[in-house]
Each structure stands twice: as structure tokens, then as C-alpha cells.
Amino acid sequence: MSSKYVLTDFQHLRDEMVRKQLINRDISSSKVLEAMSAVPREQFLPLEMRGFAYEDSPLPIAEGQTISQPYIVALMIDALNLQGGERVLEIGVGSGYASAVLAEIADQVIGIERIPTLSDQAKTVLKQLGYNNIKIINANGTIGYVEAAPYDAILVSAGGPEIPTTLKKQLKIGGRLVIPIGNRLYQRLLRVTRIDENQFDEEVISQVHFVPLIGREGWSDDLNTSSTKRSSSASLSAGKDQSENAVRHKTQTIEALIAEAAQPIDTIETVDLSPLLDRIGESRLVLLGEATHGTSEFYRFRARLTQQLIEQKGFNMVAVEADWPDAARIDHYVREHSTPPSEWRAFARFPTWMWRNTDMQEFVEWLRRHNAMQAKPNLKVGFYGLDLYSMFSSIDEVINYLEAVDPEAAEIARERYGCLTPWQSDPATYGRAAASGEYNKCEDFVVDMLVSIMEKQAEYVANDGESFLDAMQNARLVANAEAYYRSMYKGYTSSWNMRDSHMFDTICSLLDFKQQHDEKPAKIVIWEHNSHIGDARATSMSARGEHNVGQLCRSKFGDDAYLIGFGTHGGTVAAADNWGESMQVKTIRPSMEGSWERVCHDTDIPAFMLGLRKPESKELKKHLLEERPERAIGVIYRPQTELTSHYFQARLRKQFDEYIWFDQTEAVTPLDYEAMQGMPDTYPFGL
């Protein structure tokens, strides 16, 4: 293998996937677990996607299709109850991954794939891996493969409007068929067991979303047609009609209960926040989320609530999902520090619009005006960054600080941080090199530097406590960022946990520092994405072994931490197609049927606040503990793959203490060059 690629221990990642994603979700069949541990999922992916092979998500393959999430593959095969020795038919082979897992258990697997490119690629990979008990056929899967019938089991990896009669007839007596049934976006995973010649038993296993089953007994291949076969629930089987009606009735019930309990928001500027402030009570940490990184309403509501928390409850710190040095520039501006500002401008790296936007500008100006009215410097509200991407900006800040207070230590810092200098243009390149063993000394150097600064804490604090906090946090950021970039090449879970642990540690450091140096209680408002501030234990993140800021705050602070999530049904959002690319104003797809967003949308209330800690009725409390899909849009938004790339499972009441809903939302407006004309040199958003 070329030296530019990292040698990945895929077997270790595979075993971790089995333990965290399957066993933790109650997949208990030893045959399924052994098969999932044996099949190399990475071999069924494009080369550039192999590093993500064991993430808990579907991934793109050729022809705009996806390879299913490992858990879903295991769940479906587990539902077939294979014991070994069976003949199995698979409809919708795709990459061939599920075929290989089936072949580890069954004697014979026949796979049908309608897209020639995919069937050819699957044949090639399966042959290379030595599977000689699999036959792949390029054909219409909805009519099965009668030539080899009957089958002990049939697995359908695409969602249809109803169970194809031809497939049911190709089951042996006692045979099982597992298939997603519903509409194009949202299905129930069914297990159909053939009892005798004409009788079949149906069981609902789970709620899922699959690509459409195209063919004579499935959907039309025209996504835009209004006459797509059996697209209405009325044309489904009688048994399924009853189930659909039950689901619909339950959804109406939760809609009515939420509508009754919710406090409507007429406008963000005029809504009475007193009930929400009462629910927040004496909490010292208020975590404000967002369902996207580019929605104006989320920024504006967070700004209004933060203002109220500062004015009415004495909150004295605001911390955001931004780099520490960038936020320090804002802090300098809003607290009017006498020390000269940095030469560079805040938030210059991708995604610039996340903080350089008109809504954020208005909040920063309000905070500056508020601080200007405070009689003492320690009464001014500070503004801080929690993230760790700014490794090299932080190095500069540490050295600048040490040059002022301890020139000898500054020289030592230059030497120690010098090992990172070759990677300044692309820190991720350092992570790749370190993970492959090419460059592994920086870890000790950056940790030594942090320890050196902390050992001189008393001396440095006596000189200037605030500046010491800034330098120490930058040194901690460098150490954690170095570890983060290394962990990027060990797996997503490791790097995610490291990043959120760093953000949580920063919050704790801020609270401790404020408490030690001020007579007033330390209280902090935190702005981050829902995925960071909602308790991970209430979402599918937990099964992947991931934790987040919300979970860590609840574990340490209990009810002193109040977690507020946000959601939207549609509108526009500022986002990019890929990391590092230009911002676009994108249209948000209407929310998925059955999701928390769709439930809120169907209340017919344009905007509302909903307390989740103590719901008004036992019935609502029960419904809010249900697990449903929830949408998350980051700085990257891909509407065309939204169902697989932007939804995860969540129990809303366990995830948040409060939920803020805006049915229709608008994208933030980024600050451009013209907007900056005439601003002073000290202005933090200058270009």
C-alpha cells in the first residue's frame, strides 16, 4: 500500500462495531454476530469511503445508491432466524455486503439486483472474497426468482408499498420473509411467516427508511409521477391498514397533547419568556441547541433568551461552538479590553457564516452595550469558544503571552511547538502522519508545554489572571487538538468523543475560574448544535459509544444543567455541499413522516416552546419517551440523501429539558465585505 494511506486495523473496527452497534442494541444471535464480524464491509465500498466502513450509518456507493447501516443489516438477518443450511433469496443486492453476511450462515444465497453496474460490482467483490455459494442475477426483484423456489428465507433490502404476492408464494411452509413496507420515505420492517399454503403471519419489527423497491410489484421508477402504484395507504392490505390507522391515531394524540401543552411564539421579539425562565429556575448552565448551523430563527431566539438570562438571572458567561482564539477576539470587543487586539480577524475559516452573520452581529453589539453599562470590569459578561480546530492560532497566542510574562518559557514553547510547524497549512495531514507512525513525538511536547504553564499558575495569575486563563486554555487546546487530529484516523467515535470532552472540560474550566475570581456565582449560557447539547444517552449516538457535552453536563451538574433543543420543518438554511466549499442557501426538505419534526409540524402551531422536564399530562410524558427519527443539519446539507445522512433516532424528553419549534425558518445572512465598510480596526468581524 502507498505510504500516503494509513494502514487501518479493520478487524478491530469490525469487532468494535459488533460490540457497540449490535450487541448493545440487543442483536444476540451468535450466528449473526459471527457473520457480521467475518465480512469485510470496507471491501464493498469505494476506496475513498473505506475509512468510514464501520461507522453506524449507511454510506454512498455507485449509481446514487447506499450500503445499509450495519445494524439494519444485522437486524434484518436476525429476523430471518437462520440456523444454517438454508436457501435464501435476497432482493436488492446493492453492494453485495448483506449477501456476504447471509452466505456466512446459509448454504445458498441467490441475489437479485436491478441495476447492472451494481450487480456486476457485487459479483466481482464476492468472487474476490471467495464466496462460491452466492449467485447474483441482474433482474426485476419484485417478482423473485421462481427457478430456485421455494426458499427458507427471503430478504428484501428496499421499501415497497405492499408485500409482493409472488414473493410470498416462493416461501417454503415455515419460511420467513423480511421486507420494509410503507411509503417511499418511511416504512415498517415486517417479518412474514408462511403458516400453510394460504395463511401468512405478519409481525412489525421496527420503523425504517429504505430506497424504493422498483418493479412490477413495487414502485414506479418515476419519482415525480402522481400515479405511482399503490402510493396511498388505502390500497395496502387490510391488516396493514389497521396498523397504519393505529399509528396515525397515536400521532394525532401526541399532536393534540403537544398543542395543548405548548406555549405559542407569536414573534421572537415579543414572546413572553417568563414561563421558560421559571422552568430554567436556578440552573447554572443553560445549553441552547440548534437543528442546523445556518438558521436565523435559532440564532435570534438564542440571543433573546441569553439576554434575559444575563439581565434577570445573572448569567456572566457565554460560550459557543467556535474556536477559542476567534471567540477571544469577540470577548476583547464586548469587554473593551485595554490590551491590543490580535491582527487577524475572527471566524476566518470554514464555515465563516456560522458566526459571521447579521444575527450574531446584533447579539455581539447588544453584549457590548450591556457590558459598557457595568460599573466594575468583573461584572461584564465574557464570550468564549469551546472548540479545538484552531491548533496553530492557539500556538501563536501561547507564545505571545509567554513573551510578555516569561520570555525564557516562550523560547521553550517555540522549540516544543516546532514539531507541528510543517503541518500548519493542513492539521489533518499531521493526524494522518501521526496515525501511521511517521511522526509521533509531538504528543509529548505539547503536553509538556501545558504542564509547564500550569506549574507556574500562581506566578502567572498574579501578573494577569484573565490573560493566564487565555494562555492556559490555548495550551490545553493545542494538546487536545493534537490528540484530536491523530484520533481522526482511528475512527469517528474516538475523535467525536475527544472533541466533546474538550468542550466540556473548557466549560468546567470557565466555571471554576469565574467562581474563584468573582464574588458572584458562575453561570454560563452555551450555544451549540443539538447533537452536542442533547443528551447522547437518549439517541442512537449512545449505541455507537459516543458521548457529548449535554450528557457530560447532566452527569456532573444534574438539574443545574438545562438543555434546550430546537427544530424546524422546512424553509431555507445556509450550508455547503462539502467541507470547505462555498455557502449556499438551500431549501430544507419537508420533515420525514413519523419524525419528531413531523409531529411538531402537524400540531399546526407555527412556533412554540414546550417544557419536557415535567409534562402536563402522564399521556404526553409517555409519548415524549417514544423513540422517533430526529433531523440534524450541520454545515453540510445534502437534501438528496437526507433520510440516510441527516436523521437519527432520539427520545425527545430524555434528550432535552425544553424544545423550541419553528415550523418555517430562513437562512442566516452572512456578513460580506460591504457590510464591514467603515468599521473600526478593533471590530471582530472585520475582513
C-alpha positions in Angstrom: 0.0 0.0 0.0 1.2 3.5 -0.8 2.7 5.3 2.2 0.2 8.1 1.9 -2.6 5.8 3.1 -2.9 4.8 6.7 -2.9 1.1 7.5 -6.2 0.6 9.3 -7.0 -2.3 11.6 -10.3 -3.1 10.0 -10.8 -6.3 12.1 -10.5 -4.3 15.3 -13.0 -1.7 13.9 -15.3 -4.6 12.8 -15.2 -6.1 16.3 -15.9 -2.7 17.9 -18.9 -2.3 15.5 -20.3 -5.7 16.6 -19.9 -4.9 20.3 -21.1 -1.3 20.3 -23.6 -1.2 17.4 -25.1 -4.7 17.5 -24.7 -6.3 20.9 -25.6 -3.0 22.7 -28.8 -2.9 20.6 -29.8 -6.5 21.6 -28.7 -8.4 18.5 -28.0 -11.6 20.3 -27.8 -14.4 17.6 -24.3 -15.8 17.7 -24.6 -16.8 14.1 -25.4 -13.2 13.0 -22.8 -11.7 15.2 -20.1 -14.1 13.9 -21.1 -13.4 10.3 -21.0 -9.6 10.8 -17.6 -9.9 12.4 -16.3 -12.0 9.5 -17.4 -10.0 6.5 -15.1 -7.1 5.5 -17.6 -4.2 4.9 -14.8 -2.0 3.6 -14.3 -4.2 0.5 -17.8 -3.3 -0.6 -17.2 0.5 -0.5 -15.4 2.9 -2.9 -11.8 3.4 -1.9 -12.4 6.9 -0.5 -15.2 5.7 1.8 -13.4 2.7 3.3 -12.1 4.6 6.3 -15.8 5.1 7.3 -16.7 1.4 6.8 -17.7 0.7 10.4 -19.4 3.9 11.2 -23.0 3.5 12.4 -24.6 4.8 9.2 -25.4 4.0 5.6 -22.8 5.1 3.1 -22.9 6.0 -0.6 -22.0 3.6 -3.3 -22.3 3.7 -7.1 -25.4 4.8 -9.0 -26.7 7.1 -6.2 -27.4 4.1 -4.0 -26.3 3.3 -0.5 -24.9 0.4 1.5 -27.1 -0.1 4.5 -26.2 0.7 8.1 -24.5 -2.4 9.7 -27.2 -2.5 12.5 -30.0 -2.6 9.9 -28.3 -5.5 8.0 -27.9 -7.4 11.3 -31.5 -6.6 12.4 -33.0 -7.9 9.2 -30.9 -11.1 9.0 -31.5 -11.7 12.7 -35.2 -11.5 11.9 -34.9 -14.3 9.4 -33.9 -16.6 12.2 -31.4 -18.6 10.1 -29.9 -21.7 11.7 -27.6 -22.7 8.9 -28.2 -24.9 5.8 -30.9 -22.7 4.3 -31.5 -21.4 0.8 -32.0 -17.6 0.9 -33.3 -15.1 -1.7 -32.1 -11.5 -1.4 -33.9 -8.7 -3.3 -31.9 -5.6 -3.8 -28.3 -6.8 -3.6 -26.7 -3.3 -3.9 -23.1 -3.6 -2.9 -23.3 -7.3 -2.1 -22.5 -6.8 1.6 -25.7 -8.3 3.0 -25.3 -11.2 0.5 -21.9 -12.0 2.0 -23.3 -11.9 5.6 -26.1 -14.2 4.6 -23.7 -16.5 2.9 -21.7 -16.9 6.1 -24.8 -18.6 7.6 -26.9 -20.1 4.8 -25.9 -22.8 2.3 -27.0 -20.9 -0.8 -27.8 -17.3 -1.5 -29.5 -16.0 -4.6 -29.3 -12.3 -5.0 -31.4 -10.1 -7.4 -30.2 -6.6 -8.3 -32.0 -4.5 -11.0 -29.1 -2.0 -11.6 -26.4 -3.7 -13.9 -23.5 -1.7 -12.6 -24.2 -2.7 -9.0 -24.8 -6.4 -9.8 -21.5 -6.5 -11.8 -19.6 -4.9 -9.0 -21.1 -7.2 -6.4 -20.2 -10.2 -8.4 -16.6 -9.1 -8.7 -16.2 -8.3 -5.0 -17.9 -11.5 -3.8 -15.7 -13.6 -6.2 -12.6 -11.9 -4.9 -13.6 -12.7 -1.3 -14.1 -16.3 -2.2 -17.8 -16.6 -1.8 -18.9 -19.5 -4.0 -22.3 -20.1 -2.5 -23.8 -16.8 -3.9 -25.4 -16.3 -7.3 -26.1 -12.7 -8.4 -28.7 -12.1 -11.1 -29.5 -8.8 -12.8 -33.3 -8.7 -12.9 -36.5 -7.3 -11.5 -36.5 -8.4 -7.9 -40.2 -7.8 -7.1 -41.2 -11.0 -8.9 -38.5 -13.0 -7.1 -36.7 -15.9 -8.8 -39.1 -18.8 -9.2 -36.5 -21.1 -10.8 -34.9 -21.8 -7.4 -38.0 -21.5 -5.2 -39.1 -22.4 -2.6 -36.9 -20.5 -0.2 -36.3 -20.9 3.5 -35.9 -17.1 3.8 -36.3 -14.0 1.6 -34.7 -10.7 2.5 -35.8 -7.5 0.7 -33.5 -4.6 1.0 -35.8 -1.9 -0.5 -39.1 -0.5 0.6 -42.3 -1.4 -1.2 -46.0 -0.2 -1.0 -47.2 -3.7 -0.2 -45.8 -7.3 0.2 -45.4 -8.7 -3.3 -47.7 -11.8 -3.6 -45.1 -13.5 -5.9 -42.5 -13.4 -3.1 -44.9 -14.8 -0.5 -45.7 -17.7 -2.8 -42.0 -18.5 -3.2 -41.6 -19.2 0.6 -41.5 -22.7 2.0 -44.0 -23.6 4.6 -42.4 -22.1 7.7 -40.3 -19.8 5.7 -39.7 -16.2 6.6 -39.8 -13.0 4.5 -38.4 -9.7 5.9 -39.3 -6.6 4.0 -39.8 -2.8 4.6 -43.4 -1.8 3.7 -44.9 1.7 3.7 -44.5 4.8 1.5 -41.4 6.0 -0.4 -39.9 7.8 2.6 -41.0 5.8 5.7 -41.6 2.1 6.2 -42.2 -0.5 8.9 -39.9 -3.5 8.8 -42.2 -6.6 8.6 -41.5 -10.3 9.1 -43.9 -12.5 7.2 -44.0 -16.2 8.1 -45.8 -18.7 5.9 -48.0 -20.8 8.1 -49.5 -23.1 5.4 -50.4 -22.9 1.7 -52.6 -19.8 2.1 -52.0 -18.4 5.5 -49.3 -15.9 6.5 -48.4 -14.3 9.8 -47.1 -10.7 9.9 -45.1 -9.1 12.6 -43.8 -5.5 12.9 -40.1 -5.4 13.8 -39.1 -1.8 13.5 -39.5 1.6 11.8 -37.0 2.1 8.9 -36.4 4.1 5.8 -35.1 2.3 2.6 -34.6 3.2 -1.0 -37.8 2.3 -3.0 -38.4 -1.2 -4.3 -38.8 -0.6 -8.0 -40.6 -3.1 -10.3 -43.8 -4.7 -11.3 -45.0 -5.3 -7.7 -43.2 -2.3 -6.2 -43.0 1.4 -7.1 -42.8 3.0 -10.5 -39.3 4.2 -11.4 -40.7 7.8 -11.9 -40.3 9.7 -8.7 -42.5 12.5 -9.9 -45.5 10.6 -11.1 -48.7 11.1 -9.3 -50.0 7.6 -10.2 -47.2 5.6 -8.6 -48.5 2.1 -7.9 -50.3 1.9 -4.6 -49.0 5.1 -3.2 -51.9 5.6 -0.9 -52.4 3.8 2.4 -55.9 2.8 1.4 -54.5 0.3 -1.2 -52.5 -1.6 1.4 -53.6 -4.9 2.8 -56.4 -4.9 5.5 -54.0 -5.9 8.3 -51.6 -3.2 7.4 -54.5 -0.6 7.1 -55.3 -1.3 10.7 -51.7 -0.9 11.7 -51.4 2.4 9.8 -54.6 3.7 11.3 -53.2 2.9 14.8 -50.0 4.7 14.1 -52.0 7.7 12.6 -54.3 7.8 15.6 -51.3 7.7 18.0 -49.6 10.5 16.1 -52.8 12.6 16.3 -53.0 12.0 20.0 -49.4 13.2 20.6 -50.1 16.2 18.3 -53.1 17.2 20.3 -51.3 16.8 23.6 -48.3 18.9 22.5 -50.6 21.6 21.1 -52.4 21.7 24.5 -49.1 21.9 26.5 -47.1 24.2 24.2 -46.7 27.9 24.6 -47.1 29.6 21.2 -44.4 32.0 20.0 -46.0 35.0 18.1 -42.7 36.7 17.4 -39.3 36.1 18.8 -39.1 39.8 19.8 -42.3 39.9 21.8 -42.9 36.4 23.2 -43.2 36.2 27.0 -40.2 34.2 28.2 -41.2 34.2 31.8 -42.6 30.7 31.8 -39.4 29.4 30.2 -37.3 31.3 32.7 -39.3 29.8 35.6 -38.7 26.3 34.2 -35.0 27.0 34.0 -35.1 28.0 37.6 -31.8 28.0 39.5 -29.9 26.1 36.8 -26.3 27.5 36.4 -25.8 26.1 32.9 -28.3 26.7 30.1 -27.4 24.8 26.9 -29.0 26.2 23.8 -29.0 24.0 20.7 -29.9 24.4 17.0 -31.1 21.8 14.5 -28.9 23.4 11.8 -25.8 25.6 11.7 -27.4 28.2 9.4 -31.0 29.1 10.6 -31.8 32.7 11.5 -34.6 31.9 13.9 -32.4 29.7 16.1 -29.8 32.5 16.4 -32.3 35.1 17.2 -34.2 33.1 19.8 -30.9 32.1 21.5 -29.9 35.8 21.5 -33.2 36.9 23.1 -33.1 34.2 25.8 -29.4 34.8 26.5 -30.2 38.5 27.0 -32.9 37.6 29.5 -30.7 35.1 31.3 -28.0 37.8 31.7 -30.3 40.6 32.8 -32.7 38.6 35.0 -30.7 35.7 36.3 -27.2 37.0 36.5 -25.5 34.8 33.8 -22.0 36.1 33.3 -20.5 33.9 30.5 -21.5 32.9 27.0 -19.6 30.0 25.4 -20.2 28.9 21.8 -19.2 26.1 19.4 -16.3 28.2 18.0 -12.6 28.2 18.3 -11.1 29.8 21.5 -8.9 32.4 19.7 -11.7 33.5 17.5 -14.1 33.9 20.4 -11.3 35.7 22.3 -11.5 38.4 19.7 -15.2 38.8 20.3 -14.6 38.8 24.0 -12.0 41.6 23.6 -14.5 43.6 21.7 -17.5 43.2 24.0 -15.5 43.8 27.2 -13.3 46.5 25.7 -10.0 45.2 27.0 -7.2 47.7 27.1 -4.7 45.2 25.6 -4.3 45.4 21.8 -6.4 43.0 19.7 -5.0 40.3 17.5 -4.1 41.2 14.0 -6.2 38.6 12.4 -10.0 38.7 12.1 -12.4 36.4 13.9 -14.0 33.3 12.3 -12.0 33.4 9.1 -12.0 29.6 8.5 -14.8 27.5 7.1 -17.7 27.7 7.9 -17.5 31.5 8.1 -21.3 32.1 8.0 -21.8 30.1 11.2 -20.7 33.1 13.3 -20.1 35.9 10.8 -23.7 36.6 10.2 -26.1 39.5 10.8 -27.9 37.8 13.7 -24.7 37.1 15.5 -23.5 40.7 14.8 -26.7 42.1 16.5 -26.1 39.9 19.6 -22.4 40.9 19.9 -23.4 44.6 19.7 -26.0 44.1 22.4 -23.5 42.4 24.6 -21.0 45.2 24.1 -23.7 47.8 25.1 -24.7 45.8 28.1 -21.1 45.5 29.3 -20.5 49.2 28.8 -23.1 49.9 31.4 -21.4 47.8 34.1 -19.7 49.7 36.9 -17.0 47.1 37.5 -14.9 45.0 35.0 -15.8 41.8 36.7 -19.5 42.4 36.1 -19.0 42.3 32.4 -20.2 39.2 30.5 -17.4 37.2 28.9 -17.6 35.5 25.5 -15.7 32.2 24.9 -15.0 29.5 22.4 -15.3 25.8 23.1 -14.0 24.1 20.0 -10.5 22.8 19.2 -9.9 23.2 15.5 -7.6 26.3 15.9 -4.4 24.5 16.9 -2.0 26.9 15.2 -3.8 30.1 16.1 -3.6 28.9 19.7 0.1 28.2 19.5 0.7 31.8 18.5 -1.4 33.0 21.4 0.5 30.9 23.9 3.9 32.2 22.6 2.7 35.8 22.6 1.5 35.5 26.2 4.8 33.9 27.4 6.8 36.6 25.6 5.1 39.2 27.8 5.3 37.4 31.1 8.2 34.8 30.8 10.4 35.2 27.7 12.5 32.2 28.7 9.4 30.0 28.7 8.4 31.5 25.3 11.7 30.1 23.8 10.9 26.7 25.2 7.4 26.9 23.8 8.8 27.7 20.3 11.0 24.6 20.4 8.3 22.3 21.6 5.6 23.5 19.2 8.1 23.5 16.4 7.3 19.8 15.7 3.9 20.9 14.5 5.0 23.7 12.2 5.4 21.6 9.0 1.7 20.7 9.2 0.3 24.3 9.7 -1.5 24.5 6.3 -3.4 21.3 7.0 -3.6 20.0 10.5 -5.4 16.8 9.3 -2.3 15.9 7.4 -0.4 15.8 10.7 -3.1 13.4 12.0 -2.6 11.1 9.1 1.2 11.1 9.6 1.0 10.6 13.3 -1.6 7.8 13.0 0.7 5.9 10.6 3.7 6.2 12.9 5.6 8.6 10.7 5.6 11.4 13.2 4.8 10.6 16.9 6.8 12.9 19.1 4.5 16.0 19.2 2.2 14.4 21.7 4.8 14.6 24.5 6.0 18.0 23.5 2.6 19.7 23.6 1.5 18.0 26.8 4.8 19.1 28.4 4.1 22.7 27.4 0.7 22.6 29.0 2.1 21.1 32.2 4.8 23.8 32.3 2.3 26.6 32.1 0.1 25.0 34.8 3.0 24.6 37.1 3.6 28.3 37.1 -0.1 29.1 37.5 0.3 31.1 40.8 3.1 33.3 39.3 1.3 34.0 36.1 -2.1 34.6 37.7 -0.6 37.2 40.0 0.5 39.1 36.8 -2.9 38.9 35.0 -5.5 36.3 35.8 -7.6 36.8 32.6 -4.5 36.6 30.4 -3.4 33.4 32.2 -6.8 31.8 31.6 -6.5 32.6 27.9 -3.0 31.2 27.6 -3.7 28.1 29.6 -6.8 27.3 27.6 -4.9 27.8 24.3 -2.2 25.4 25.6 -4.8 22.9 26.5 -6.4 23.4 23.1 -3.1 22.6 21.4 -2.7 19.4 23.4 -6.2 18.3 22.8 -6.2 19.3 19.1 -3.0 17.3 18.5 -4.7 14.3 20.0 -7.9 15.0 18.1 -6.2 15.1 14.7 -4.4 11.9 15.5 -7.7 10.3 16.5 -9.4 11.2 13.2 -7.6 8.3 11.6 -8.6 5.8 14.3 -12.4 6.3 13.8 -15.2 8.8 14.0 -16.3 7.8 17.6 -12.9 8.4 19.0 -12.5 11.9 17.5 -16.1 12.9 18.3 -15.7 11.9 22.0 -12.3 13.7 22.2 -13.8 16.9 20.7 -16.9 16.9 23.0 -14.8 16.1 26.1 -12.5 19.1 25.3 -15.6 21.3 25.0 -16.9 20.0 28.3 -13.6 20.5 30.0 -13.4 24.0 28.7 -16.9 24.7 30.3 -15.7 23.3 33.6 -12.5 25.4 33.5 -14.5 28.6 32.8 -16.9 27.9 35.7 -14.0 27.1 38.1 -12.1 30.2 37.1 -15.1 32.5 37.3 -16.0 31.1 40.7 -12.5 31.6 42.1 -12.1 35.2 40.9 -15.6 36.7 41.2 -17.9 37.1 44.2 -21.0 36.3 42.1 -22.0 32.7 41.2 -20.6 31.5 37.9 -23.4 31.0 35.4 -22.9 30.1 31.7 -25.0 30.0 28.5 -23.8 27.6 25.9 -24.6 27.8 22.2 -24.0 24.5 20.2 -25.7 22.2 17.8 -28.4 19.9 19.1 -26.1 16.9 18.5 -23.7 18.4 21.1 -26.1 19.6 23.8 -28.9 17.0 23.7 -28.1 14.1 26.0 -26.4 11.4 23.8 -27.8 8.6 26.0 -31.2 9.4 24.6 -30.1 9.0 21.0 -28.6 6.4 18.7 -25.2 8.0 19.4 -25.0 6.1 22.7 -25.1 2.7 20.9 -22.1 3.8 18.9 -20.2 4.5 22.1 -20.4 8.3 21.7 -20.9 10.8 24.4 -21.5 14.6 24.1 -21.5 17.9 26.0 -25.1 17.5 27.1 -24.6 14.1 28.6 -21.4 15.1 30.4 -23.1 18.3 31.8 -26.0 16.3 33.1 -23.8 13.7 34.6 -21.7 16.3 36.5 -24.2 19.1 37.2 -27.6 17.3 37.3 -30.6 19.6 37.2 -28.1 22.6 37.3 -27.8 22.0 33.6 -30.9 22.9 31.5 -30.8 21.5 27.9 -32.9 23.3 25.2 -33.3 21.7 21.7 -34.5 23.4 18.5 -36.3 22.1 15.5 -37.8 23.1 12.1 -40.0 21.5 9.4 -39.0 23.5 6.3 -37.7 26.7 4.8 -34.1 27.6 3.9 -30.7 27.1 5.5 -27.2 28.3 5.0 -25.0 25.2 4.3 -22.4 23.8 1.9 -22.3 20.7 -0.3 -19.0 19.6 1.1 -16.5 20.7 3.7 -14.6 23.8 2.6 -16.9 24.7 -0.2 -18.9 27.9 -0.7 -22.1 28.6 1.3 -25.4 28.1 -0.4 -28.9 29.0 0.6 -30.6 25.6 0.4 -34.2 24.6 0.6 -34.9 22.3 3.6 -36.9 19.2 2.6 -40.2 18.7 4.5 -39.6 16.6 7.6 -39.8 12.9 7.4 -43.1 11.2 8.3 -43.1 9.8 11.8 -40.2 12.1 12.9 -40.3 14.4 15.9 -40.3 17.3 13.4 -43.3 15.9 11.6 -45.2 15.5 14.9 -44.5 19.2 15.7 -45.4 20.3 12.2 -48.7 18.5 12.4 -49.7 20.4 15.6 -50.4 23.3 13.2 -48.7 25.8 15.6 -46.2 27.9 13.6 -43.8 28.3 16.6 -43.8 27.2 20.2 -41.9 26.4 23.4 -42.5 23.0 25.1 -41.3 22.1 28.6 -40.1 18.5 28.7 -38.9 18.0 32.3 -42.4 18.0 33.8 -45.0 17.4 31.1 -48.5 18.5 31.9 -50.0 15.0 31.5 -48.9 11.4 32.0 -50.1 10.6 28.5 -47.8 13.3 27.0 -44.9 12.2 29.2 -45.3 8.6 27.8 -45.4 9.8 24.2 -42.4 12.0 24.7 -40.4 9.0 25.7 -41.0 7.2 22.4 -38.1 6.8 20.0 -38.5 8.6 16.7 -36.3 9.9 14.0 -34.9 13.4 14.5 -33.2 15.6 11.9 -29.7 17.1 12.2 -28.3 19.5 9.6 -24.8 20.7 10.1 -22.6 23.0 8.0 -23.0 20.4 5.2 -26.5 19.6 3.9 -27.3 17.1 1.2 -31.1 17.0 0.7 -30.9 14.2 -1.9 -29.6 11.8 0.8 -31.4 13.4 3.7 -33.1 10.3 5.0 -29.8 8.4 5.4 -27.4 11.3 6.2 -29.4 13.7 8.4 -31.7 11.6 10.6 -31.0 9.7 13.8 -33.2 8.0 16.5 -34.0 10.0 19.7 -36.3 10.1 22.7 -37.1 13.8 23.0 -37.9 14.0 26.7 -34.7 12.2 27.7 -32.6 14.2 25.2 -33.7 17.8 26.2 -35.4 19.7 29.0 -37.1 22.0 26.6 -37.9 22.1 22.9 -38.3 25.2 20.8 -40.1 24.8 17.5 -40.2 27.0 14.4 -42.2 25.4 11.6 -40.8 27.5 8.7 -37.4 29.1 9.0 -34.9 31.2 7.0 -31.2 31.0 6.4 -28.8 33.3 8.2 -27.4 36.3 6.3 -23.6 36.2 6.1 -21.6 39.4 6.6 -20.0 40.5 3.4 -17.2 43.0 2.7 -19.7 45.8 2.0 -21.3 45.3 5.4 -17.9 45.8 7.1 -17.0 49.1 5.5 -16.4 51.9 8.0 -16.0 49.5 11.0 -13.1 50.3 13.4 -9.9 48.2 13.3 -10.9 46.6 16.6 -14.2 45.3 15.1 -14.1 41.5 15.5 -15.8 40.6 12.2 -13.5 42.7 10.0 -12.4 41.2 6.8 
